[in-house]
Amino acid sequence: MDDLIFEAEPLLGTGKGSCGCASCRGELETEWDGETDDEYGDDEWEWDVVAPKADKRPRDSSCTTPMPDEVLGCRRHGSQAAKMCLPSANMQCPAIPELWKSLTVAGVPFWYGVKTAKVPGTKKVAVTHVEQKRRETEMTPAAWQSLHKWVGLMGAFGMPLAAIISAGARYCRCIKKPYGVCKHDVSTHPRCTGTTLSNHSFGDAIDITGVVWKDPAMVGSSLKVTLMHSWADSGDQGRLLRRINAALRLCFSTVIDYSDPGHRDHFHVDTNRGKPRTVFGMGADKYFILGALKNLGYIDAVKKPLSWTQAQQGLAAFARRSQMQPPTNANDREAWRPVVHRLYSCVAIGDPASCRNQP
């Protein structure tokens, strides 16, 4: 199972104390004068020093994270009143010290504003129009780096991307419930509640509507673009969405997917501002883990209520199949994280036979 451990190519410019290129690190490049040490002693070397190039991209004083070349600039975003909150809540989104602006991540552009249509006779949805194929997007460095890692993993798992279709990133707002009632920026409906800031408010989240494939035939897609809208498809689009979903879970703390009625047209992903989520803690996580275990043959059915006992039994069998030692304390969910990540890798690579339960 070692072949299921993937690492994206290192992100230039995000390592500690490095910004990824000699010129912006201030390292000196030299041009030797062509003489050899046969003719001169060590103290007679002469060379011309090429001055490092200044990074002229806009950068506020609060921005300290070294920027990769494709990031256009970094700015501080001030506090502002949140939308979609209860009128009496008076919620404020705090200032964001660093926001990176870019048109691409790992060389893959952001698309925005798609029109869609159902594919007749199927549950697939196709793109009919794209409003923007170069969309400036703002995120915190941590969120951008997580997205960069995901793009690399998609390639490593045999799903290289040509574009990411986004529904937006930074947006100062509250989370409002229930779905179907609170549809507008400001809602005074008596059933509406909303006093919790979305992670979009911190520049820490992005909504992903779908992806554009570099080579649809290579990934087995009947469409050039795979949209979240095709979540109910039992064929190639549904299968690819599960693989995309799994790869996102290897990179982000939060992934809210099509199991949530309010997210059947986009993935919501965020880093939870650097705080990991509890294993099997969120509803979308529970559905995804149990669904993966069922598809791979480790549990017979996904039974409600969704329980850790059901998941733990399937994960233990999966761990043994993967030559991993199940945690001795079955209730220590954090100890199960490596097993869960291996499960995500199996789904992302396409449920190979080596991951399936064998009697």
C-alpha positions as CSV (number, residue, x, y, z in Angstrom):
1,M,0.0,0.0,0.0
2,D,3.0,2.3,-0.1
3,D,1.9,3.3,-3.5
4,L,-1.1,5.1,-2.0
5,I,1.1,7.7,-0.2
6,F,1.4,10.7,-2.5
7,E,3.2,14.0,-2.1
8,A,2.6,17.0,-4.3
9,E,5.6,18.8,-5.6
10,P,7.0,21.2,-3.1
11,L,5.4,24.6,-3.2
12,L,8.1,27.1,-4.1
13,G,8.2,30.1,-1.8
14,T,6.2,28.7,1.1
15,G,8.9,26.9,3.0
16,K,10.0,28.3,6.3
17,G,12.6,31.0,5.6
18,S,12.4,30.6,1.9
19,C,10.6,32.3,-1.0
20,G,11.5,29.8,-3.6
21,C,14.0,31.6,-5.8
22,A,17.5,32.8,-5.5
23,S,16.8,36.4,-6.4
24,C,14.0,37.0,-3.9
25,R,15.9,35.3,-1.1
26,G,18.7,37.7,-1.7
27,E,21.2,35.0,-2.6
28,L,24.1,36.2,-4.8
29,E,24.5,35.0,-8.4
30,T,28.0,35.3,-9.8
31,E,29.7,35.5,-13.1
32,W,33.2,34.1,-13.0
33,D,35.9,35.9,-15.1
34,G,36.9,32.7,-16.8
35,E,40.3,32.2,-15.1
36,T,41.3,28.9,-13.5
37,D,42.9,28.3,-10.1
38,D,46.0,27.0,-11.9
39,E,46.8,30.6,-12.7
40,Y,45.7,32.4,-9.5
41,G,45.8,31.6,-5.8
42,D,42.6,31.5,-3.7
43,D,43.1,35.1,-2.7
44,E,43.1,36.3,-6.3
45,W,39.6,35.2,-7.4
46,E,37.6,38.1,-8.9
47,W,33.9,38.1,-9.9
48,D,31.1,40.4,-10.6
49,V,28.1,40.3,-8.2
50,V,24.7,40.5,-9.7
51,A,22.4,42.4,-7.4
52,P,19.2,40.5,-6.4
53,K,16.1,41.7,-8.1
54,A,13.6,43.6,-5.9
55,D,10.1,42.0,-5.5
56,K,8.0,44.9,-6.7
57,R,4.6,43.2,-6.3
58,P,2.3,45.1,-3.9
59,R,2.6,43.9,-0.3
60,D,1.3,45.5,2.8
61,S,3.6,45.8,5.8
62,S,1.6,43.1,7.7
63,C,2.3,40.6,4.9
64,T,5.2,38.4,6.0
65,T,4.7,35.1,4.2
66,P,7.0,34.7,1.2
67,M,4.9,34.7,-2.0
68,P,5.2,32.2,-4.9
69,D,5.8,33.8,-8.3
70,E,2.2,33.4,-9.5
71,V,0.8,35.3,-6.5
72,L,0.1,38.8,-7.7
73,G,0.3,40.6,-4.4
74,C,-0.6,40.6,-0.7
75,R,-2.8,43.0,1.3
76,R,-4.4,43.5,4.6
77,H,-8.1,43.6,4.6
78,G,-9.9,45.7,7.2
79,S,-12.8,44.7,9.4
80,Q,-16.3,45.1,8.1
81,A,-19.9,44.4,9.0
82,A,-21.1,40.9,8.2
83,K,-24.0,40.2,5.9
84,M,-26.7,37.5,6.5
85,C,-26.6,38.0,10.2
86,L,-29.6,38.6,12.5
87,P,-30.2,42.4,12.5
88,S,-29.7,42.4,16.3
89,A,-26.4,40.5,16.1
90,N,-24.3,43.4,14.7
91,M,-21.5,40.9,13.8
92,Q,-18.2,42.2,12.5
93,C,-15.7,40.3,10.4
94,P,-12.2,40.9,11.9
95,A,-9.3,42.3,9.8
96,I,-7.4,39.8,7.8
97,P,-3.6,40.4,8.1
98,E,-2.7,38.7,4.8
99,L,-4.7,38.0,1.7
100,W,-3.0,36.7,-1.4
101,K,-4.5,37.6,-4.8
102,S,-3.9,35.3,-7.8
103,L,-5.4,34.3,-11.1
104,T,-4.0,30.8,-10.8
105,V,-2.8,28.2,-8.3
106,A,-0.1,25.8,-9.3
107,G,-0.5,27.2,-12.8
108,V,-4.2,26.2,-12.9
109,P,-6.5,29.2,-13.6
110,F,-9.7,30.1,-11.8
111,W,-12.9,30.1,-13.8
112,Y,-16.0,31.9,-12.5
113,G,-19.7,32.3,-13.4
114,V,-20.9,29.2,-15.3
115,K,-24.2,28.5,-16.8
116,T,-25.3,24.9,-16.9
117,A,-27.8,22.5,-18.5
118,K,-28.8,18.9,-17.8
119,V,-27.6,16.3,-20.2
120,P,-30.8,14.8,-21.6
121,G,-31.7,11.3,-20.3
122,T,-29.0,11.4,-17.5
123,K,-28.4,13.0,-14.2
124,K,-25.3,14.7,-15.5
125,V,-25.0,18.5,-15.8
126,A,-22.8,20.2,-18.4
127,V,-21.4,23.8,-18.7
128,T,-23.0,25.9,-21.5
129,H,-21.3,29.2,-20.8
130,V,-18.4,30.6,-18.7
131,E,-18.5,34.3,-17.6
132,Q,-14.8,34.6,-16.7
133,K,-11.9,32.3,-17.5
134,R,-9.4,34.5,-15.6
135,R,-10.8,35.3,-12.2
136,E,-8.8,37.1,-9.5
137,T,-9.2,35.2,-6.2
138,E,-8.2,36.2,-2.7
139,M,-7.3,33.8,0.1
140,T,-5.1,33.6,3.1
141,P,-1.7,32.1,2.4
142,A,-2.7,28.9,4.3
143,A,-5.8,28.4,2.2
144,W,-3.9,29.1,-1.0
145,Q,-1.2,26.6,-0.1
146,S,-3.8,24.0,0.7
147,L,-5.4,24.5,-2.7
148,H,-1.9,24.3,-4.3
149,K,-1.4,20.9,-2.5
150,W,-4.7,19.7,-3.8
151,V,-3.9,20.6,-7.4
152,G,-0.7,18.6,-7.1
153,L,-2.4,15.6,-5.6
154,M,-5.0,15.6,-8.3
155,G,-2.2,15.3,-10.8
156,A,-0.5,12.6,-8.7
157,F,-3.8,10.6,-8.5
158,G,-4.1,10.7,-12.3
159,M,-6.6,13.6,-12.5
160,P,-4.6,16.6,-13.9
161,L,-6.6,19.9,-14.0
162,A,-6.9,22.5,-16.7
163,A,-9.0,24.9,-14.5
164,I,-10.8,25.2,-11.2
165,I,-14.4,26.6,-11.3
166,S,-14.9,28.7,-8.3
167,A,-18.0,30.2,-6.7
168,G,-16.0,32.6,-4.6
169,A,-13.6,32.8,-1.7
170,R,-13.4,35.7,0.7
171,Y,-16.9,37.0,1.7
172,C,-17.9,38.6,5.0
173,R,-21.1,36.8,6.1
174,C,-22.8,34.8,8.7
175,I,-23.9,31.2,8.3
176,K,-27.6,31.2,8.1
177,K,-30.1,28.3,8.6
178,P,-32.4,26.7,7.6
179,Y,-31.7,26.1,4.0
180,G,-34.3,27.3,1.6
181,V,-35.5,30.2,3.9
182,C,-32.4,32.5,4.2
183,K,-31.6,33.0,0.5
184,H,-30.6,36.7,0.5
185,D,-27.9,38.8,1.9
186,V,-30.2,40.1,4.6
187,S,-33.2,38.1,5.8
188,T,-35.6,38.9,8.6
189,H,-37.6,35.7,8.3
190,P,-38.4,34.6,11.9
191,R,-37.0,31.1,11.2
192,C,-33.6,32.5,10.2
193,T,-30.7,32.2,12.6
194,G,-27.2,33.3,12.0
195,T,-24.7,34.5,14.5
196,T,-21.7,32.5,13.4
197,L,-19.2,33.9,10.9
198,S,-18.4,31.7,8.0
199,N,-14.8,30.8,7.3
200,H,-15.2,32.8,4.1
201,S,-15.2,35.8,6.4
202,F,-11.6,35.1,7.3
203,G,-10.4,34.5,3.7
204,D,-9.9,30.9,4.7
205,A,-12.4,29.2,2.5
206,I,-13.2,28.7,-1.2
207,D,-16.3,27.2,-2.9
208,I,-15.4,24.9,-5.8
209,T,-18.2,24.3,-8.3
210,G,-16.3,21.9,-10.5
211,V,-13.1,21.2,-12.4
212,V,-12.0,21.3,-16.0
213,W,-10.0,18.3,-17.1
214,K,-6.8,18.5,-19.0
215,D,-7.7,15.2,-20.7
216,P,-11.3,13.9,-20.1
217,A,-10.5,10.6,-21.7
218,M,-7.6,10.0,-19.4
219,V,-9.8,10.3,-16.3
220,G,-12.7,8.5,-17.9
221,S,-15.0,11.5,-18.1
222,S,-17.7,11.9,-20.7
223,L,-17.7,15.7,-20.1
224,K,-14.9,18.2,-20.4
225,V,-16.1,19.7,-17.1
226,T,-17.2,17.8,-14.0
227,L,-19.6,19.8,-12.0
228,M,-20.9,19.3,-8.5
229,H,-24.4,19.6,-10.0
230,S,-23.9,16.0,-11.2
231,W,-23.7,14.6,-7.7
232,A,-26.7,12.2,-8.3
233,D,-25.1,10.6,-11.4
234,S,-24.3,6.9,-10.8
235,G,-21.8,6.8,-13.7
236,D,-18.6,8.6,-14.5
237,Q,-19.5,12.0,-13.1
238,G,-20.5,10.7,-9.7
239,R,-17.4,8.5,-9.5
240,L,-15.1,11.4,-10.4
241,L,-16.8,13.7,-7.8
242,R,-16.1,11.1,-5.1
243,R,-12.4,11.1,-6.2
244,I,-12.3,14.9,-6.2
245,N,-14.0,14.9,-2.8
246,A,-11.4,12.4,-1.3
247,A,-8.4,14.4,-2.6
248,L,-9.9,17.6,-1.1
249,R,-10.1,15.8,2.3
250,L,-6.4,15.1,2.2
251,C,-5.7,18.9,2.0
252,F,-8.4,20.8,3.9
253,S,-9.7,20.6,7.5
254,T,-13.3,21.1,6.3
255,V,-15.0,19.7,3.2
256,I,-18.8,20.1,2.9
257,D,-20.1,18.2,0.0
258,Y,-23.3,16.9,-1.8
259,S,-24.4,15.0,1.3
260,D,-25.5,18.4,2.6
261,P,-28.6,19.7,0.9
262,G,-27.2,23.3,0.8
263,H,-24.0,22.2,-1.0
264,R,-25.2,20.2,-4.0
265,D,-23.8,22.8,-6.4
266,H,-20.4,23.3,-4.8
267,F,-17.8,22.0,-2.4
268,H,-17.1,24.3,0.5
269,V,-13.5,23.8,1.7
270,D,-11.4,25.6,4.4
271,T,-8.5,25.1,6.7
272,N,-10.6,26.0,9.8
273,R,-8.0,28.7,10.4
274,G,-5.3,26.1,11.2
275,K,-7.4,24.0,13.5
276,P,-8.0,20.4,12.6
277,R,-11.5,19.0,12.7
278,T,-12.4,16.0,14.9
279,V,-12.2,12.7,12.9
280,F,-15.7,11.6,12.0
281,G,-17.0,14.8,13.6
282,M,-18.9,16.6,10.8
283,G,-21.9,15.2,9.0
284,A,-20.3,15.3,5.6
285,D,-17.2,13.4,7.0
286,K,-19.5,10.7,8.4
287,Y,-21.3,10.1,5.2
288,F,-18.1,10.1,3.1
289,I,-16.2,7.7,5.4
290,L,-19.1,5.3,5.7
291,G,-19.9,5.5,2.0
292,A,-16.2,4.7,1.1
293,L,-16.1,1.7,3.5
294,K,-19.3,0.4,1.9
295,N,-18.1,0.9,-1.7
296,L,-14.8,-1.0,-0.8
297,G,-16.7,-3.8,0.9
298,Y,-15.9,-3.2,4.6
299,I,-19.4,-2.6,5.8
300,D,-22.7,-3.9,4.3
301,A,-24.7,-0.7,4.4
302,V,-24.6,2.9,5.7
303,K,-27.1,2.7,8.6
304,K,-28.7,5.6,10.3
305,P,-28.0,7.0,12.8
306,L,-24.5,7.3,11.5
307,S,-22.3,5.9,14.4
308,W,-18.7,5.8,15.2
309,T,-19.1,2.1,16.2
310,Q,-20.1,1.3,12.6
311,A,-17.2,3.3,11.2
312,Q,-14.6,2.0,13.6
313,Q,-15.4,-1.6,12.8
314,G,-15.0,-1.0,9.0
315,L,-11.9,1.1,9.5
316,A,-10.3,-1.6,11.6
317,A,-10.8,-4.2,8.8
318,F,-9.6,-1.7,6.2
319,A,-6.5,-1.0,8.4
320,R,-5.6,-4.7,8.5
321,R,-6.1,-5.0,4.8
322,S,-3.7,-2.0,4.3
323,Q,-1.1,-3.6,6.7
324,M,-1.7,-0.9,9.2
325,Q,-2.1,-1.5,12.9
326,P,-5.6,-0.4,14.2
327,P,-5.3,1.9,17.2
328,T,-5.5,0.1,20.5
329,N,-8.0,2.6,21.9
330,A,-10.9,2.4,19.5
331,N,-12.5,5.5,20.9
332,D,-9.4,7.7,20.4
333,R,-10.6,9.1,17.1
334,E,-7.4,11.2,16.5
335,A,-5.4,8.0,16.5
336,W,-7.5,6.8,13.5
337,R,-6.5,9.8,11.3
338,P,-3.7,8.0,9.4
339,V,-6.2,5.2,8.6
340,V,-8.8,7.6,7.5
341,H,-6.3,9.4,5.3
342,R,-5.3,6.1,3.7
343,L,-9.0,5.5,3.0
344,Y,-9.2,8.9,1.3
345,S,-6.2,8.0,-0.8
346,C,-7.8,4.8,-1.9
347,V,-10.9,6.6,-3.1
348,A,-8.9,9.4,-4.7
349,I,-6.9,6.9,-6.8
350,G,-10.1,5.2,-7.9
351,D,-10.8,2.4,-5.5
352,P,-8.1,-0.1,-6.8
353,A,-8.4,-3.8,-6.1
354,S,-5.6,-3.6,-3.5
355,C,-7.8,-1.4,-1.4
356,R,-10.9,-3.6,-1.5
357,N,-12.0,-6.1,1.1
358,Q,-10.9,-9.6,0.1
359,P,-12.6,-12.6,1.8
